[in-house]
């Protein structure tokens, strides 16, 4: 029994090591082809539109309600002790440092990361990637590099928008909820006092790293797809789960490094 367990554990560790090596190899190749970015601007802009503009309405709605819930939950508790005037600082710091980058990246991973895995996976299953190689077109340069650059640029921009909308949602609730009753000017005065450029930089750094994770996972899973339509569906699910997990792990380590 113990021998069987150790055998299964060894296989899992070996598979994890192989996956890690393959992902690192793809990441190095993707960064190597960044030098080809000027020749691929139309593809990069198209991906940025898919990631940023098409996700904007959903991100705005999500951020607005996240900001409102945060202000409602925190403000009512602070009002018990008569310290609700600091609600602007709490909502602002929470949105800038954690909720903005993390929630936006999770939304993009679910919407865009799965789409990348499905699109590239379909190309892999139906041998379109082999056709690219026949035409002497490198699949990493043609498929992975534009998506990586687009995510590195679009996710932080989308995060900034989400942070602003979330802060406005918190200000709306703080001002119009009788139990909190913090005017807009008091809310934003405390927000400005609490925020500085370092906090904003930390939030944008997280968003940039998360964007790279989303693109890398989506492309890697897509390139590994096999098994027809069923394999494409499995790759889509795998990309979402892996993206969420890596975002949370990276968030912890980035938080530790930027304290």
GUPAMAR-252457 format. One record per residue (C-alpha): x, y, z; residue in one letter. Coordinates in steps of 0.05 Angstrom, whole numbers, padded with zeros to 5 digits, always signed. Example, Ala and Ser with C-alpha at 12.3 -4.5 7.8 and 13.67 -1.06 7.14 Angstrom:
% residues 2
+00246-00090+00156A;+00273-00021+00143S;
% end
This chain:
% residues 259
+00000+00000+00000X;+00055+00048+00020X;+00095+00028-00042X;+00036+00043-00087X;+00026+00111-00054X;+00100+00128-00063X;+00097+00107-00135X;+00037+00152-00149X;+00069+00209-00112X;+00133+00201-00152X;+00094+00203-00217X;+00058+00266-00195X;+00123+00300-00176X;+00155+00280-00241X;+00095+00306-00281X;+00097+00372-00242X;+00171+00380-00255X;+00160+00366-00330X;+00103+00416-00333X;+00144+00469-00298X;+00202+00458-00346X;+00157+00463-00407X;+00125+00526-00380X;+00192+00559-00367X;+00216+00540-00436X;+00154+00571-00468X;+00162+00633-00425X;+00235+00643-00447X;+00216+00633-00520X;+00159+00683-00513X;+00204+00737-00483X;+00256+00723-00536X;+00207+00740-00591X;+00189+00807-00559X;+00239+00836-00608X;+00190+00819-00664X;+00134+00861-00632X;+00139+00919-00682X;+00124+00870-00738X;+00063+00843-00702X;+00028+00907-00679X;-00039+00891-00713X;-00043+00825-00676X;-00023+00858-00610X;-00075+00913-00617X;-00128+00861-00635X;-00112+00822-00573X;-00112+00885-00530X;-00182+00901-00556X;-00206+00831-00539X;-00176+00835-00469X;-00189+00907-00450X;-00246+00938-00489X;-00290+00877-00491X;-00280+00863-00416X;-00290+00936-00396X;-00366+00934-00383X;-00362+00871-00341X;-00302+00897-00302X;-00337+00964-00289X;-00400+00930-00263X;-00360+00882-00219X;-00315+00937-00191X;-00374+00983-00175X;-00409+00930-00134X;-00345+00907-00101X;-00331+00978-00079X;-00402+00987-00054X;-00402+00922-00014X;-00333+00938+00016X;-00357+01007+00038X;-00423+00980+00065X;-00391+00924+00105X;-00333+00965+00132X;-00370+01030+00141X;-00426+01001+00184X;-00374+00968+00229X;-00333+01032+00235X;-00396+01072+00251X;-00405+01032+00315X;-00340+01063+00340X;-00351+01131+00308X;-00291+01124+00261X;-00329+01118+00195X;-00294+01180+00167X;-00233+01136+00149X;-00276+01093+00102X;-00246+01129+00042X;-00176+01107+00060X;-00197+01035+00073X;-00235+01028+00008X;-00180+01063-00032X;-00123+01021-00004X;-00163+00956-00011X;-00180+00970-00083X;-00111+00994-00103X;-00069+00941-00068X;-00113+00878-00069X;-00184+00878-00096X;-00171+00917-00159X;-00113+00876-00186X;-00138+00808-00161X;-00211+00813-00180X;-00196+00843-00248X;-00144+00790-00263X;-00191+00734-00242X;-00244+00762-00287X;-00195+00766-00346X;-00169+00696-00331X;-00239+00668-00333X;-00260+00706-00395X;-00196+00714-00436X;-00150+00660-00410X;-00201+00606-00426X;-00211+00637-00495X;-00136+00635-00509X;-00131+00562-00489X;-00192+00543-00531X;-00169+00581-00593X;-00097+00555-00592X;-00122+00486-00571X;-00168+00483-00631X;-00110+00503-00676X;-00068+00448-00645X;-00121+00394-00651X;-00139+00411-00722X;-00065+00415-00742X;-00065+00489-00758X;-00002+00497-00716X;+00032+00444-00757X;+00012+00483-00819X;+00045+00545-00790X;+00109+00506-00779X;+00105+00482-00851X;+00102+00554-00873X;+00163+00569-00830X;+00121+00612-00782X;+00142+00602-00709X;+00078+00588-00668X;+00107+00621-00606X;+00122+00685-00644X;+00056+00684-00681X;+00009+00663-00625X;+00041+00670-00556X;+00081+00734-00561X;+00024+00781-00583X;-00021+00753-00528X;+00033+00762-00475X;+00047+00834-00494X;-00027+00850-00499X;-00040+00822-00429X;+00020+00857-00399X;-00009+00924-00425X;-00084+00913-00422X;-00092+00882-00353X;-00059+00940-00315X;-00100+00990-00355X;-00163+00951-00340X;-00143+00948-00267X;-00135+01024-00263X;-00205+01032-00291X;-00233+00981-00242X;-00199+01015-00183X;-00230+01082-00202X;-00300+01053-00210X;-00294+01014-00145X;-00273+01076-00107X;-00331+01115-00136X;-00378+01058-00116X;-00352+01061-00045X;-00361+01137-00044X;-00432+01130-00069X;-00451+01082-00013X;-00414+01120+00041X;-00450+01184+00023X;-00521+01157+00014X;-00524+01105+00069X;-00553+01137+00133X;-00515+01089+00179X;-00449+01112+00150X;-00463+01183+00127X;-00394+01204+00103X;-00398+01261+00052X;-00361+01256-00014X;-00310+01309+00004X;-00292+01275+00070X;-00289+01207+00035X;-00241+01231-00019X;-00199+01274+00028X;-00183+01212+00070X;-00171+01172+00007X;-00120+01223-00019X;-00084+01225+00048X;-00078+01150+00051X;-00056+01136-00021X;+00012+01151-00049X;+00050+01133-00112X;+00083+01072-00079X;+00016+01040-00064X;-00008+01052-00135X;+00057+01023-00163X;+00049+00961-00121X;-00021+00950-00147X;-00001+00960-00219X;+00059+00914-00210X;+00012+00859-00187X;-00034+00871-00245X;+00024+00866-00295X;+00049+00801-00265X;-00022+00773-00264X;-00031+00793-00337X;+00032+00755-00356X;+00007+00694-00318X;-00060+00695-00353X;-00028+00698-00423X;+00026+00647-00408X;-00022+00596-00378X;-00073+00604-00434X;-00020+00595-00488X;+00015+00538-00453X;-00048+00498-00441X;-00070+00512-00513X;-00004+00485-00541X;-00012+00422-00499X;-00083+00406-00522X;-00098+00338-00551X;-00159+00294-00560X;-00207+00331-00605X;-00267+00371-00581X;-00265+00338-00512X;-00192+00357-00504X;-00208+00430-00522X;-00261+00432-00468X;-00214+00402-00417X;-00159+00452-00436X;-00207+00510-00426X;-00224+00486-00356X;-00151+00472-00340X;-00129+00541-00362X;-00181+00575-00317X;-00164+00532-00256X;-00089+00539-00266X;-00094+00614-00278X;-00135+00625-00215X;-00087+00583-00173X;-00023+00617-00199X;-00054+00686-00191X;-00069+00672-00117X;+00001+00643-00105X;+00035+00701-00140X;-00009+00750-00101X;+00016+00723-00035X;+00090+00727-00054X;+00083+00796-00085X;+00047+00821-00023X;+00104+00794+00020X;+00156+00827-00024X;+00121+00895-00027X;+00103+00903+00047X;
% end
